[in-house]
Amino acid sequence: MAEKTAGYIELEWNCPNCGNKNPGMTKSCKTCGSPQPQNVQFELGQKQDLIADEKKAAEAAKGADIYCPFCNTRNPAGSQTCLQCGGDMKEGIRRESGRVLTGAPAASGAILKCPNCGTDNPAGSPSCSACGASLSVARIPSQVAPSQAPAAAKTFAFRPWMALPVIGVLAACCLLFAFLLLRTTDLIGVVQDARWERMIAIEAQREVIHETWRDQVPGGAEVLSCQQKYRRNQDTPIEGAKEVCSTQLVDQGNGSAKVVESCTYEVYDDYCKYNALEWQQVDQELAQGADTNPYWPQVSLADGQREGTRKENYMVDFQTKDGIKQFSTSDANLFAQLQPGTQWTLSVNTLGAIVEVSP
């Protein structure tokens, strides 16, 4: 997946001393002057415009700020000495960065209650519409008090171990079925009757319509129609591909967030219907008998025809102490030995079917 940086936006931080909301890249509170604490959490603000000032954007691109190990002053990434006390920054503490911001600004229609007069104001208002007091420390009131919040509904969570009983039952059924099929007993049988059937398919070329990508149409086939369809995704752009991007805001650790676009390219191609000649069965010749002397039928081919698949099936009835049991095979050599009146040992499974015969 191709990634590109679209720019940077400035985040916000709340002063823990007075509650004022400050631009992310300011180093001290604009209301009370307190320095930005080391553990302050940057948040998305109401405005998320890209930083247009080139110098400020370059500062944002440097990455996480470093806090002075002597006076705790916030310094830009790459600083060798502290801007405040001149101390060596080798042991400075680098702010965490790389967090993907998922929080959203206050929803449309949210209100801010003025801490001075209690008047409700639209979210984002800098000052109270009634008394003019600053709303920087105002908070959006909760709709439901914590003590009144409804308990979360319990949901069923599937756990892998829950499938073990089902898997056990299925395994037991499979073992039982295999036992019934594979377990055999010997039974003596005498050949009572024999029947056979042999078939030769007759084929001719016929036009058949198929669909596939244009570059996979067989040579010599007639293309009837095509339409553009999605074929695959890839990381690199090519002519005609559709760029599909998603955006993430990544905390730079300096009061800004990098706007990262992750893009893939949907490739579309011609998907075509085509006409091709293929050999298909158009007729058959069949020979049948009630003896042990099978033969192949005579085939008469018209122009443009050819012989296709040959099939043979041989059926024998055995007289046993449990009654008549039928046996089927495609082995012509075995069938030639199953002459009426001959005795054979039959391997019979628990379902009563003959699975093997031996002299």
Contacts in CASP RR format, 6 or more apart in sequence:
PFRMAT RR
TARGET T0000
AUTHOR 0000-0000-0000
METHOD contacts of the structure
MODEL  1
MAEKTAGYIELEWNCPNCGNKNPGMTKSCKTCGSPQPQNVQFELGQKQDL
IADEKKAAEAAKGADIYCPFCNTRNPAGSQTCLQCGGDMKEGIRRESGRV
LTGAPAASGAILKCPNCGTDNPAGSPSCSACGASLSVARIPSQVAPSQAP
AAAKTFAFRPWMALPVIGVLAACCLLFAFLLLRTTDLIGVVQDARWERMI
AIEAQREVIHETWRDQVPGGAEVLSCQQKYRRNQDTPIEGAKEVCSTQLV
DQGNGSAKVVESCTYEVYDDYCKYNALEWQQVDQELAQGADTNPYWPQVS
LADGQREGTRKENYMVDFQTKDGIKQFSTSDANLFAQLQPGTQWTLSVNT
LGAIVEVSP
1 235 0 8 1.000
1 262 0 8 1.000
1 263 0 8 1.000
1 264 0 8 1.000
2 235 0 8 1.000
2 236 0 8 1.000
2 237 0 8 1.000
2 262 0 8 1.000
2 263 0 8 1.000
2 264 0 8 1.000
2 265 0 8 1.000
3 260 0 8 1.000
3 261 0 8 1.000
3 262 0 8 1.000
3 263 0 8 1.000
4 260 0 8 1.000
4 261 0 8 1.000
4 263 0 8 1.000
5 258 0 8 1.000
5 259 0 8 1.000
5 260 0 8 1.000
5 261 0 8 1.000
6 50 0 8 1.000
6 247 0 8 1.000
6 259 0 8 1.000
6 260 0 8 1.000
6 261 0 8 1.000
7 50 0 8 1.000
7 51 0 8 1.000
7 57 0 8 1.000
7 258 0 8 1.000
7 259 0 8 1.000
8 50 0 8 1.000
8 51 0 8 1.000
8 57 0 8 1.000
8 60 0 8 1.000
8 61 0 8 1.000
8 252 0 8 1.000
8 256 0 8 1.000
8 257 0 8 1.000
8 258 0 8 1.000
8 259 0 8 1.000
9 48 0 8 1.000
9 49 0 8 1.000
9 50 0 8 1.000
9 51 0 8 1.000
9 249 0 8 1.000
9 256 0 8 1.000
9 257 0 8 1.000
9 259 0 8 1.000
10 23 0 8 1.000
10 24 0 8 1.000
10 25 0 8 1.000
10 51 0 8 1.000
10 56 0 8 1.000
10 60 0 8 1.000
10 255 0 8 1.000
10 256 0 8 1.000
11 24 0 8 1.000
11 42 0 8 1.000
11 43 0 8 1.000
11 44 0 8 1.000
11 45 0 8 1.000
11 101 0 8 1.000
11 251 0 8 1.000
11 255 0 8 1.000
11 256 0 8 1.000
11 257 0 8 1.000
12 21 0 8 1.000
12 22 0 8 1.000
12 23 0 8 1.000
12 24 0 8 1.000
12 42 0 8 1.000
12 43 0 8 1.000
12 44 0 8 1.000
12 45 0 8 1.000
13 21 0 8 1.000
13 22 0 8 1.000
13 24 0 8 1.000
13 36 0 8 1.000
13 40 0 8 1.000
13 41 0 8 1.000
13 42 0 8 1.000
13 43 0 8 1.000
13 255 0 8 1.000
14 20 0 8 1.000
14 21 0 8 1.000
14 22 0 8 1.000
14 40 0 8 1.000
14 43 0 8 1.000
15 21 0 8 1.000
15 22 0 8 1.000
15 29 0 8 1.000
15 31 0 8 1.000
15 32 0 8 1.000
15 34 0 8 1.000
16 34 0 8 1.000
16 37 0 8 1.000
16 40 0 8 1.000
17 29 0 8 1.000
17 32 0 8 1.000
17 34 0 8 1.000
18 29 0 8 1.000
18 31 0 8 1.000
18 32 0 8 1.000
18 34 0 8 1.000
18 137 0 8 1.000
19 31 0 8 1.000
19 136 0 8 1.000
19 137 0 8 1.000
20 29 0 8 1.000
20 30 0 8 1.000
20 31 0 8 1.000
20 32 0 8 1.000
20 136 0 8 1.000
20 137 0 8 1.000
21 136 0 8 1.000
22 29 0 8 1.000
22 30 0 8 1.000
22 36 0 8 1.000
24 42 0 8 1.000
24 255 0 8 1.000
24 256 0 8 1.000
25 56 0 8 1.000
25 59 0 8 1.000
25 60 0 8 1.000
25 254 0 8 1.000
25 255 0 8 1.000
25 256 0 8 1.000
26 36 0 8 1.000
27 35 0 8 1.000
27 36 0 8 1.000
27 73 0 8 1.000
27 74 0 8 1.000
28 34 0 8 1.000
28 35 0 8 1.000
28 36 0 8 1.000
29 35 0 8 1.000
29 36 0 8 1.000
31 134 0 8 1.000
31 136 0 8 1.000
35 72 0 8 1.000
35 73 0 8 1.000
35 74 0 8 1.000
36 74 0 8 1.000
38 67 0 8 1.000
38 72 0 8 1.000
38 74 0 8 1.000
38 93 0 8 1.000
38 95 0 8 1.000
42 251 0 8 1.000
42 253 0 8 1.000
42 255 0 8 1.000
42 257 0 8 1.000
43 101 0 8 1.000
43 103 0 8 1.000
44 101 0 8 1.000
44 103 0 8 1.000
44 104 0 8 1.000
44 105 0 8 1.000
44 249 0 8 1.000
44 257 0 8 1.000
45 105 0 8 1.000
46 105 0 8 1.000
46 106 0 8 1.000
46 123 0 8 1.000
46 124 0 8 1.000
48 105 0 8 1.000
48 249 0 8 1.000
50 259 0 8 1.000
51 57 0 8 1.000
51 60 0 8 1.000
51 256 0 8 1.000
59 76 0 8 1.000
59 254 0 8 1.000
59 256 0 8 1.000
60 252 0 8 1.000
60 254 0 8 1.000
60 255 0 8 1.000
60 256 0 8 1.000
60 258 0 8 1.000
61 252 0 8 1.000
61 258 0 8 1.000
62 76 0 8 1.000
62 77 0 8 1.000
62 78 0 8 1.000
62 254 0 8 1.000
63 77 0 8 1.000
63 97 0 8 1.000
63 252 0 8 1.000
63 253 0 8 1.000
63 254 0 8 1.000
64 77 0 8 1.000
64 94 0 8 1.000
64 95 0 8 1.000
64 96 0 8 1.000
64 97 0 8 1.000
64 252 0 8 1.000
64 253 0 8 1.000
64 254 0 8 1.000
65 74 0 8 1.000
65 75 0 8 1.000
65 76 0 8 1.000
65 77 0 8 1.000
65 94 0 8 1.000
65 95 0 8 1.000
65 253 0 8 1.000
65 254 0 8 1.000
65 255 0 8 1.000
66 74 0 8 1.000
66 75 0 8 1.000
66 76 0 8 1.000
66 77 0 8 1.000
66 78 0 8 1.000
66 79 0 8 1.000
66 89 0 8 1.000
66 92 0 8 1.000
66 93 0 8 1.000
66 94 0 8 1.000
66 95 0 8 1.000
67 73 0 8 1.000
67 74 0 8 1.000
67 75 0 8 1.000
67 92 0 8 1.000
67 93 0 8 1.000
67 94 0 8 1.000
67 95 0 8 1.000
68 74 0 8 1.000
68 75 0 8 1.000
68 82 0 8 1.000
68 84 0 8 1.000
68 85 0 8 1.000
68 87 0 8 1.000
68 89 0 8 1.000
68 92 0 8 1.000
69 89 0 8 1.000
69 91 0 8 1.000
69 92 0 8 1.000
69 93 0 8 1.000
70 82 0 8 1.000
70 85 0 8 1.000
70 87 0 8 1.000
71 82 0 8 1.000
71 84 0 8 1.000
71 85 0 8 1.000
71 87 0 8 1.000
73 82 0 8 1.000
73 83 0 8 1.000
73 84 0 8 1.000
73 85 0 8 1.000
75 82 0 8 1.000
75 83 0 8 1.000
75 89 0 8 1.000
76 254 0 8 1.000
77 94 0 8 1.000
77 254 0 8 1.000
78 89 0 8 1.000
79 89 0 8 1.000
80 88 0 8 1.000
80 89 0 8 1.000
81 87 0 8 1.000
81 88 0 8 1.000
81 89 0 8 1.000
82 88 0 8 1.000
82 89 0 8 1.000
95 253 0 8 1.000
95 254 0 8 1.000
96 251 0 8 1.000
96 253 0 8 1.000
97 250 0 8 1.000
97 251 0 8 1.000
97 252 0 8 1.000
97 253 0 8 1.000
97 254 0 8 1.000
98 250 0 8 1.000
98 251 0 8 1.000
98 252 0 8 1.000
98 253 0 8 1.000
99 250 0 8 1.000
99 251 0 8 1.000
100 248 0 8 1.000
100 249 0 8 1.000
100 250 0 8 1.000
100 251 0 8 1.000
101 249 0 8 1.000
101 250 0 8 1.000
101 251 0 8 1.000
101 257 0 8 1.000
106 123 0 8 1.000
106 124 0 8 1.000
106 140 0 8 1.000
107 123 0 8 1.000
108 123 0 8 1.000
109 122 0 8 1.000
109 123 0 8 1.000
110 122 0 8 1.000
110 123 0 8 1.000
110 140 0 8 1.000
111 120 0 8 1.000
111 121 0 8 1.000
111 122 0 8 1.000
111 123 0 8 1.000
111 140 0 8 1.000
111 141 0 8 1.000
112 120 0 8 1.000
112 121 0 8 1.000
112 122 0 8 1.000
112 123 0 8 1.000
112 124 0 8 1.000
112 125 0 8 1.000
112 135 0 8 1.000
112 138 0 8 1.000
112 139 0 8 1.000
112 140 0 8 1.000
113 119 0 8 1.000
113 120 0 8 1.000
113 121 0 8 1.000
113 138 0 8 1.000
113 139 0 8 1.000
113 141 0 8 1.000
114 120 0 8 1.000
114 121 0 8 1.000
114 128 0 8 1.000
114 130 0 8 1.000
114 131 0 8 1.000
114 133 0 8 1.000
114 135 0 8 1.000
114 138 0 8 1.000
115 133 0 8 1.000
115 135 0 8 1.000
115 137 0 8 1.000
115 138 0 8 1.000
116 128 0 8 1.000
116 131 0 8 1.000
116 132 0 8 1.000
116 133 0 8 1.000
117 128 0 8 1.000
117 130 0 8 1.000
117 131 0 8 1.000
117 133 0 8 1.000
118 130 0 8 1.000
119 128 0 8 1.000
119 129 0 8 1.000
119 130 0 8 1.000
119 131 0 8 1.000
121 128 0 8 1.000
121 129 0 8 1.000
121 135 0 8 1.000
121 138 0 8 1.000
123 140 0 8 1.000
124 135 0 8 1.000
125 135 0 8 1.000
126 134 0 8 1.000
126 135 0 8 1.000
126 136 0 8 1.000
127 133 0 8 1.000
127 134 0 8 1.000
127 135 0 8 1.000
128 134 0 8 1.000
128 135 0 8 1.000
144 150 0 8 1.000
179 350 0 8 1.000
180 349 0 8 1.000
180 350 0 8 1.000
180 351 0 8 1.000
181 349 0 8 1.000
181 350 0 8 1.000
181 351 0 8 1.000
182 349 0 8 1.000
183 349 0 8 1.000
183 350 0 8 1.000
184 347 0 8 1.000
184 348 0 8 1.000
184 349 0 8 1.000
184 350 0 8 1.000
184 355 0 8 1.000
184 356 0 8 1.000
185 347 0 8 1.000
185 348 0 8 1.000
186 345 0 8 1.000
186 346 0 8 1.000
186 347 0 8 1.000
186 348 0 8 1.000
187 320 0 8 1.000
187 321 0 8 1.000
187 322 0 8 1.000
187 325 0 8 1.000
187 345 0 8 1.000
187 346 0 8 1.000
187 347 0 8 1.000
187 348 0 8 1.000
188 320 0 8 1.000
188 321 0 8 1.000
188 343 0 8 1.000
188 344 0 8 1.000
188 345 0 8 1.000
188 346 0 8 1.000
189 318 0 8 1.000
189 319 0 8 1.000
189 320 0 8 1.000
189 325 0 8 1.000
189 343 0 8 1.000
189 344 0 8 1.000
189 345 0 8 1.000
189 346 0 8 1.000
190 318 0 8 1.000
190 319 0 8 1.000
190 320 0 8 1.000
190 341 0 8 1.000
190 342 0 8 1.000
190 343 0 8 1.000
190 344 0 8 1.000
191 316 0 8 1.000
191 317 0 8 1.000
191 318 0 8 1.000
191 338 0 8 1.000
191 339 0 8 1.000
191 340 0 8 1.000
191 341 0 8 1.000
191 342 0 8 1.000
191 344 0 8 1.000
192 317 0 8 1.000
192 318 0 8 1.000
192 319 0 8 1.000
192 324 0 8 1.000
192 340 0 8 1.000
192 341 0 8 1.000
193 290 0 8 1.000
193 316 0 8 1.000
193 317 0 8 1.000
193 340 0 8 1.000
194 290 0 8 1.000
194 291 0 8 1.000
194 292 0 8 1.000
194 314 0 8 1.000
194 315 0 8 1.000
194 316 0 8 1.000
194 317 0 8 1.000
194 335 0 8 1.000
194 338 0 8 1.000
194 339 0 8 1.000
194 340 0 8 1.000
195 288 0 8 1.000
195 289 0 8 1.000
195 290 0 8 1.000
195 314 0 8 1.000
195 315 0 8 1.000
195 316 0 8 1.000
196 288 0 8 1.000
196 289 0 8 1.000
196 291 0 8 1.000
196 292 0 8 1.000
196 294 0 8 1.000
196 312 0 8 1.000
196 313 0 8 1.000
196 314 0 8 1.000
196 315 0 8 1.000
196 335 0 8 1.000
197 286 0 8 1.000
197 287 0 8 1.000
197 288 0 8 1.000
197 289 0 8 1.000
197 312 0 8 1.000
197 313 0 8 1.000
197 314 0 8 1.000
198 286 0 8 1.000
198 287 0 8 1.000
198 288 0 8 1.000
198 294 0 8 1.000
198 295 0 8 1.000
198 296 0 8 1.000
198 297 0 8 1.000
198 310 0 8 1.000
198 311 0 8 1.000
198 312 0 8 1.000
198 313 0 8 1.000
199 284 0 8 1.000
199 285 0 8 1.000
199 286 0 8 1.000
199 287 0 8 1.000
199 297 0 8 1.000
199 310 0 8 1.000
199 311 0 8 1.000
199 312 0 8 1.000
200 284 0 8 1.000
200 285 0 8 1.000
200 296 0 8 1.000
200 297 0 8 1.000
200 299 0 8 1.000
200 307 0 8 1.000
200 308 0 8 1.000
200 309 0 8 1.000
200 310 0 8 1.000
201 281 0 8 1.000
201 283 0 8 1.000
201 284 0 8 1.000
201 307 0 8 1.000
201 308 0 8 1.000
201 309 0 8 1.000
201 310 0 8 1.000
201 311 0 8 1.000
202 281 0 8 1.000
202 282 0 8 1.000
202 283 0 8 1.000
202 284 0 8 1.000
202 285 0 8 1.000
202 299 0 8 1.000
202 301 0 8 1.000
202 305 0 8 1.000
202 306 0 8 1.000
202 307 0 8 1.000
202 308 0 8 1.000
203 279 0 8 1.000
203 280 0 8 1.000
203 281 0 8 1.000
203 282 0 8 1.000
203 305 0 8 1.000
203 306 0 8 1.000
203 307 0 8 1.000
203 308 0 8 1.000
204 279 0 8 1.000
204 280 0 8 1.000
204 282 0 8 1.000
204 302 0 8 1.000
204 304 0 8 1.000
204 305 0 8 1.000
204 306 0 8 1.000
205 277 0 8 1.000
205 278 0 8 1.000
205 279 0 8 1.000
205 280 0 8 1.000
205 304 0 8 1.000
206 277 0 8 1.000
206 278 0 8 1.000
206 280 0 8 1.000
206 282 0 8 1.000
207 275 0 8 1.000
207 276 0 8 1.000
207 277 0 8 1.000
208 275 0 8 1.000
208 276 0 8 1.000
208 277 0 8 1.000
208 278 0 8 1.000
208 280 0 8 1.000
209 224 0 8 1.000
209 273 0 8 1.000
209 274 0 8 1.000
209 275 0 8 1.000
210 273 0 8 1.000
210 274 0 8 1.000
210 276 0 8 1.000
211 271 0 8 1.000
211 272 0 8 1.000
211 273 0 8 1.000
211 274 0 8 1.000
212 271 0 8 1.000
212 272 0 8 1.000
212 274 0 8 1.000
213 231 0 8 1.000
213 269 0 8 1.000
213 270 0 8 1.000
213 271 0 8 1.000
213 272 0 8 1.000
214 223 0 8 1.000
214 226 0 8 1.000
214 269 0 8 1.000
214 270 0 8 1.000
214 271 0 8 1.000
214 272 0 8 1.000
215 269 0 8 1.000
217 223 0 8 1.000
217 272 0 8 1.000
217 274 0 8 1.000
218 274 0 8 1.000
218 276 0 8 1.000
220 276 0 8 1.000
221 274 0 8 1.000
221 275 0 8 1.000
221 276 0 8 1.000
222 274 0 8 1.000
222 275 0 8 1.000
222 276 0 8 1.000
223 272 0 8 1.000
223 273 0 8 1.000
223 274 0 8 1.000
224 272 0 8 1.000
224 273 0 8 1.000
224 274 0 8 1.000
224 275 0 8 1.000
225 272 0 8 1.000
225 273 0 8 1.000
226 270 0 8 1.000
226 271 0 8 1.000
226 272 0 8 1.000
226 273 0 8 1.000
227 270 0 8 1.000
227 271 0 8 1.000
228 268 0 8 1.000
228 269 0 8 1.000
228 270 0 8 1.000
228 271 0 8 1.000
229 268 0 8 1.000
229 269 0 8 1.000
229 270 0 8 1.000
229 271 0 8 1.000
230 266 0 8 1.000
230 267 0 8 1.000
230 268 0 8 1.000
231 267 0 8 1.000
231 268 0 8 1.000
231 269 0 8 1.000
231 271 0 8 1.000
232 267 0 8 1.000
233 264 0 8 1.000
233 265 0 8 1.000
233 266 0 8 1.000
233 267 0 8 1.000
234 241 0 8 1.000
234 264 0 8 1.000
234 265 0 8 1.000
234 267 0 8 1.000
235 264 0 8 1.000
235 265 0 8 1.000
236 265 0 8 1.000
237 243 0 8 1.000
237 265 0 8 1.000
238 265 0 8 1.000
238 267 0 8 1.000
240 267 0 8 1.000
240 268 0 8 1.000
241 265 0 8 1.000
241 266 0 8 1.000
241 267 0 8 1.000
241 268 0 8 1.000
242 265 0 8 1.000
242 266 0 8 1.000
242 268 0 8 1.000
243 263 0 8 1.000
243 264 0 8 1.000
243 265 0 8 1.000
244 263 0 8 1.000
244 264 0 8 1.000
244 265 0 8 1.000
244 266 0 8 1.000
245 261 0 8 1.000
245 262 0 8 1.000
245 263 0 8 1.000
246 261 0 8 1.000
246 262 0 8 1.000
246 263 0 8 1.000
247 259 0 8 1.000
247 260 0 8 1.000
247 261 0 8 1.000
247 262 0 8 1.000
248 259 0 8 1.000
248 260 0 8 1.000
248 262 0 8 1.000
249 257 0 8 1.000
249 258 0 8 1.000
249 259 0 8 1.000
249 260 0 8 1.000
250 257 0 8 1.000
250 258 0 8 1.000
250 260 0 8 1.000
251 257 0 8 1.000
252 258 0 8 1.000
279 306 0 8 1.000
279 308 0 8 1.000
281 308 0 8 1.000
281 309 0 8 1.000
282 305 0 8 1.000
285 297 0 8 1.000
285 298 0 8 1.000
285 299 0 8 1.000
285 300 0 8 1.000
286 297 0 8 1.000
287 294 0 8 1.000
287 295 0 8 1.000
287 296 0 8 1.000
287 297 0 8 1.000
292 335 0 8 1.000
292 336 0 8 1.000
292 338 0 8 1.000
292 339 0 8 1.000
292 340 0 8 1.000
294 312 0 8 1.000
294 314 0 8 1.000
294 332 0 8 1.000
294 335 0 8 1.000
296 310 0 8 1.000
299 307 0 8 1.000
301 307 0 8 1.000
311 330 0 8 1.000
312 330 0 8 1.000
312 332 0 8 1.000
313 328 0 8 1.000
313 329 0 8 1.000
313 330 0 8 1.000
314 328 0 8 1.000
314 329 0 8 1.000
314 330 0 8 1.000
314 331 0 8 1.000
314 332 0 8 1.000
314 334 0 8 1.000
314 335 0 8 1.000
314 338 0 8 1.000
315 326 0 8 1.000
315 327 0 8 1.000
315 328 0 8 1.000
316 326 0 8 1.000
316 327 0 8 1.000
316 328 0 8 1.000
316 329 0 8 1.000
316 335 0 8 1.000
316 338 0 8 1.000
317 324 0 8 1.000
317 325 0 8 1.000
317 326 0 8 1.000
317 327 0 8 1.000
318 324 0 8 1.000
318 325 0 8 1.000
318 326 0 8 1.000
318 327 0 8 1.000
318 344 0 8 1.000
318 346 0 8 1.000
318 354 0 8 1.000
320 346 0 8 1.000
325 346 0 8 1.000
325 348 0 8 1.000
325 352 0 8 1.000
325 354 0 8 1.000
326 354 0 8 1.000
327 346 0 8 1.000
327 354 0 8 1.000
327 357 0 8 1.000
329 335 0 8 1.000
334 357 0 8 1.000
337 359 0 8 1.000
338 344 0 8 1.000
338 357 0 8 1.000
344 357 0 8 1.000
344 358 0 8 1.000
344 359 0 8 1.000
345 357 0 8 1.000
345 358 0 8 1.000
345 359 0 8 1.000
346 354 0 8 1.000
346 356 0 8 1.000
346 357 0 8 1.000
347 354 0 8 1.000
347 355 0 8 1.000
347 356 0 8 1.000
347 357 0 8 1.000
347 358 0 8 1.000
348 354 0 8 1.000
348 355 0 8 1.000
349 355 0 8 1.000
END
